Amino acid sequence: LKLKNENSIAKNFVNQLKIKLRSRKQPVKELSGGNQQKVVLSKWLLTEPQILILDEPTRGIDVGAKEEVYKIINQLAKEGKAILMISSELPEIISLSDRVIVMKEGQITGRFDRSEVTDEKIMTAATVSIKES
């Protein structure tokens, strides 16, 4: 690794993702939960993935950090990245998803396009009775 390149990359991600820290040498464990999430996301983005799987991407972070993560997710989608997001937060699902698939006990219980998805439809699909085979 070249330290100059490493510092340049770190600086770019700190600016791009608006990571709040005292210095780039600050240990990640000392950052807030939201900024820790952004550091993890920046490491993934460094690999230039075409597909991202985000499992509860905003769990445990404050409202301001959530908004930043939402902006990042939307920007990645605009860039053509495929994003599979798993979330238990209905507003997050509805506002960020082009398609929603609801699963219960390993079975798909609902599929909705952005234009038809509602809280009620998601909750109905999530609480449907699964018949045993």
Disulfide bonds with the S-S distance in Angstrom:
none
